[in-house]
């Protein structure tokens, strides 16, 4: 993770947000991420993966354990992803969705079948996107 990405996560944490990881990868593929020595260890509230959840994206039920464990409502959550299937899963579960275009592989039109609350060109832009979304939901 780049220092800029970590700084963005730290801003979100300082704002009182909880950060969770939901991936379709297996535990073996991502076990290093929440390991105590990894830079994400102190930043993540929880990590959900193919081996500790009964469903995987794009099935919207992939979010059910996360919602049950946290007590959060879907409309209180934002999922940041980089593929249309991420948007499909978030939409189906009732979560807000931010599409990250950092890889350069996807373009906004690739997400035409999804409800996208914001597009970001690089992950650090998530801080502003979340603030804008929160402001829009609060209203004037």
DRENDO-1510 file (C-alpha; in Angstrom, 1 decimal, always signed):
<recs>
REC; n; res; u; v; w
REC; 1; UNK; +0.0; +0.0; +0.0 .
REC; 2; UNK; +1.3; +3.4; -0.9 .
REC; 3; UNK; +1.7; +6.1; +1.7 .
REC; 4; UNK; -1.0; +8.1; +0.1 .
REC; 5; UNK; -3.5; +5.2; +0.3 .
REC; 6; UNK; -2.6; +4.7; +4.0 .
REC; 7; UNK; -3.0; +8.4; +4.7 .
REC; 8; UNK; -6.5; +8.2; +3.1 .
REC; 9; UNK; -7.4; +5.3; +5.4 .
REC; 10; UNK; -6.1; +7.2; +8.4 .
REC; 11; UNK; -8.3; +10.2; +7.6 .
REC; 12; UNK; -11.3; +8.0; +7.3 .
REC; 13; UNK; -10.4; +6.4; +10.7 .
REC; 14; UNK; -9.9; +9.8; +12.3 .
REC; 15; UNK; -13.3; +10.8; +11.1 .
REC; 16; UNK; -14.7; +7.9; +13.1 .
REC; 17; UNK; -15.3; +5.5; +10.3 .
REC; 18; UNK; -14.8; +1.7; +10.5 .
REC; 19; UNK; -12.9; +0.1; +7.8 .
REC; 20; UNK; -13.6; -3.5; +6.8 .
REC; 21; UNK; -12.3; -5.7; +4.0 .
REC; 22; UNK; -14.6; -7.9; +1.9 .
REC; 23; UNK; -12.9; -9.9; -0.8 .
REC; 24; UNK; -13.7; -13.0; -2.8 .
REC; 25; UNK; -10.1; -14.2; -2.2 .
REC; 26; UNK; -9.4; -17.1; +0.1 .
REC; 27; UNK; -7.9; -16.8; +3.5 .
REC; 28; UNK; -4.6; -18.1; +2.2 .
REC; 29; UNK; -4.5; -15.4; -0.5 .
REC; 30; UNK; -5.2; -12.6; +1.9 .
REC; 31; UNK; -4.1; -13.8; +5.4 .
REC; 32; UNK; -1.1; -11.4; +5.4 .
REC; 33; UNK; -3.4; -8.3; +5.3 .
REC; 34; UNK; -4.8; -8.5; +8.8 .
REC; 35; UNK; -1.6; -10.0; +10.2 .
REC; 36; UNK; -0.2; -7.9; +13.2 .
REC; 37; UNK; +2.9; -6.8; +11.3 .
REC; 38; UNK; +0.9; -5.6; +8.2 .
REC; 39; UNK; +0.2; -1.9; +7.8 .
REC; 40; UNK; -3.6; -2.7; +7.6 .
REC; 41; UNK; -3.7; -4.6; +10.9 .
REC; 42; UNK; -4.5; -1.7; +13.1 .
REC; 43; UNK; -6.7; +0.0; +10.5 .
REC; 44; UNK; -9.2; -2.8; +9.8 .
REC; 45; UNK; -12.1; -3.6; +12.0 .
REC; 46; UNK; -12.6; -6.9; +10.3 .
REC; 47; UNK; -11.8; -8.9; +7.2 .
REC; 48; UNK; -14.2; -11.1; +5.3 .
REC; 49; UNK; -13.1; -13.5; +2.7 .
REC; 50; UNK; -14.2; -16.7; +0.8 .
REC; 51; UNK; -13.4; -18.9; +3.8 .
REC; 52; UNK; -15.3; -17.1; +6.5 .
REC; 53; UNK; -18.4; -16.0; +4.6 .
REC; 54; UNK; -21.0; -18.3; +3.0 .
REC; 55; UNK; -21.3; -16.2; -0.1 .
REC; 56; UNK; -18.9; -14.3; -2.4 .
REC; 57; UNK; -19.4; -11.3; -4.6 .
REC; 58; UNK; -21.2; -10.6; -6.8 .
REC; 59; UNK; -23.8; -12.2; -4.6 .
REC; 60; UNK; -25.1; -9.4; -2.4 .
REC; 61; UNK; -25.5; -11.8; +0.5 .
REC; 62; UNK; -21.7; -11.6; +0.8 .
REC; 63; UNK; -22.3; -8.5; +2.9 .
REC; 64; UNK; -24.7; -10.2; +5.4 .
REC; 65; UNK; -22.0; -11.4; +7.9 .
REC; 66; UNK; -20.5; -7.9; +7.9 .
REC; 67; UNK; -23.8; -6.2; +8.5 .
REC; 68; UNK; -24.8; -8.8; +11.2 .
REC; 69; UNK; -21.5; -8.5; +13.0 .
REC; 70; UNK; -21.5; -4.7; +13.1 .
REC; 71; UNK; -25.2; -4.0; +13.4 .
REC; 72; UNK; -24.9; -1.4; +10.6 .
REC; 73; UNK; -27.7; -0.9; +8.2 .
REC; 74; UNK; -26.8; -1.2; +4.5 .
REC; 75; UNK; -27.6; +2.5; +3.9 .
REC; 76; UNK; -24.9; +3.4; +6.5 .
REC; 77; UNK; -22.2; +1.6; +4.5 .
REC; 78; UNK; -20.1; +2.5; +1.5 .
REC; 79; UNK; -18.3; -0.2; -0.5 .
REC; 80; UNK; -15.3; +0.9; -2.6 .
REC; 81; UNK; -14.6; -1.5; -5.5 .
REC; 82; UNK; -13.0; -1.5; -8.9 .
REC; 83; UNK; -15.2; -3.8; -10.9 .
REC; 84; UNK; -18.8; -3.8; -12.1 .
REC; 85; UNK; -19.4; -7.0; -10.1 .
REC; 86; UNK; -18.4; -5.1; -6.9 .
REC; 87; UNK; -21.1; -2.5; -7.8 .
REC; 88; UNK; -23.6; -5.2; -8.5 .
REC; 89; UNK; -23.0; -6.8; -5.1 .
REC; 90; UNK; -23.1; -3.5; -3.2 .
REC; 91; UNK; -26.3; -2.4; -5.1 .
REC; 92; UNK; -28.0; -5.7; -4.4 .
REC; 93; UNK; -27.2; -5.4; -0.7 .
REC; 94; UNK; -28.4; -1.8; -0.5 .
REC; 95; UNK; -25.0; -0.3; +0.2 .
REC; 96; UNK; -23.6; +2.8; -1.4 .
REC; 97; UNK; -20.9; +2.2; -4.0 .
REC; 98; UNK; -17.8; +4.1; -5.0 .
REC; 99; UNK; -16.1; +2.9; -8.2 .
REC; 100; UNK; -12.3; +3.3; -8.1 .
REC; 101; UNK; -10.8; +3.6; -11.6 .
REC; 102; UNK; -7.2; +3.5; -10.4 .
REC; 103; UNK; -6.2; +0.5; -12.5 .
REC; 104; UNK; -7.0; +2.2; -15.7 .
REC; 105; UNK; -8.7; -1.0; -16.9 .
REC; 106; UNK; -12.3; +0.2; -16.3 .
REC; 107; UNK; -14.1; +3.4; -17.4 .
REC; 108; UNK; -17.3; +4.9; -16.0 .
REC; 109; UNK; -19.3; +3.4; -18.8 .
REC; 110; UNK; -18.3; -0.1; -17.6 .
REC; 111; UNK; -20.4; +0.5; -14.6 .
REC; 112; UNK; -23.6; +1.5; -16.5 .
REC; 113; UNK; -25.6; -1.3; -15.1 .
REC; 114; UNK; -24.7; -0.3; -11.5 .
REC; 115; UNK; -25.8; +2.6; -9.3 .
REC; 116; UNK; -22.5; +4.4; -8.6 .
REC; 117; UNK; -22.5; +7.1; -5.9 .
REC; 118; UNK; -19.1; +8.4; -7.0 .
REC; 119; UNK; -16.2; +7.6; -9.3 .
REC; 120; UNK; -12.7; +8.2; -8.1 .
REC; 121; UNK; -9.5; +8.1; -10.2 .
REC; 122; UNK; -7.2; +7.1; -7.3 .
REC; 123; UNK; -7.9; +5.6; -3.9 .
REC; 124; UNK; -6.9; +8.7; -1.9 .
REC; 125; UNK; -9.9; +10.5; -3.6 .
REC; 126; UNK; -12.1; +8.3; -1.4 .
REC; 127; UNK; -11.9; +10.8; +1.4 .
REC; 128; UNK; -13.6; +13.5; -0.6 .
REC; 129; UNK; -16.0; +11.1; -2.2 .
REC; 130; UNK; -17.2; +9.8; +1.2 .
REC; 131; UNK; -17.5; +13.4; +2.5 .
REC; 132; UNK; -19.5; +14.4; -0.6 .
REC; 133; UNK; -21.8; +11.4; -0.3 .
REC; 134; UNK; -22.4; +12.0; +3.4 .
REC; 135; UNK; -23.2; +15.7; +2.7 .
REC; 136; UNK; -25.6; +14.8; -0.1 .
REC; 137; UNK; -27.4; +12.3; +2.2 .
REC; 138; UNK; -27.6; +14.9; +5.0 .
REC; 139; UNK; -29.1; +17.4; +2.6 .
REC; 140; UNK; -29.1; +21.2; +3.0 .
</recs>
